[in-house]
Amino acid sequence: MCSYEEPTDIIGLHCTLLTPYKGYTEGTIVGDYGNTIVVCLDSGKEVVEYRDEVIIYN
């Protein structure tokens, strides 16, 4: 796992969590740290998820 944010093309893309967080599954990717990404859910909450636990839409 990287300890610093990587500038990648997935930042800003819409995504769906495979496991809901307090009922929310839809969000936008706001950070990329290698194996993990930061997702801003539609509720406004930011959560850290592993890449393989998120469906990323182009």
N, C-alpha and C positions, 0 to 999 in steps of 0.2 A: 504494500500500500504506500502510495506517495504521501508525503506530509505537506506538499504544496499543491496549489491549484494549477492545473494544466490548461492552457488555452486550446480548446478543441472546438470542432464544428457542432457538437451536440448541445452546447449551451444555448438556451432559448427555445429548444425543441419541446413539443408537447409529449407527455408520457403518461403511462398508467402503471400504478403499483400492482403487483400480483397479490400482495397481502394488504388489505385496506388498513389505513391508519385512522383510528377513531371514526370509521365510516367513510373516509375520503380515499379516493383512488386516483383522481385526475390531478395533474399538475404540470409544471414547467421546470425544466432543468436549469438551475442557476449556478451550479458549480461542478467541476470535474476533478477528482483527486485520484485518478487511476482506476483502482478496483471499486471505488465508491463514488457516488454522485450525490449532489445536494439537490433535492426536489422541493420547489415551492408549491405546496398544495393549493387547491382552489380556495381553501379556508384561510390561506395566508401563512400557515405554519410551514416552516422549513424542516425537512427531515433528511437524514443521511441513509441511503440505501445502497446495497451492492448492485452492480450493473446487471447481474443475472436475475434480479428480483424486480426488474422494471422493463416494461415494453416501451421502446422509444419509437416515436413516429417521425418520419421525415417530412 
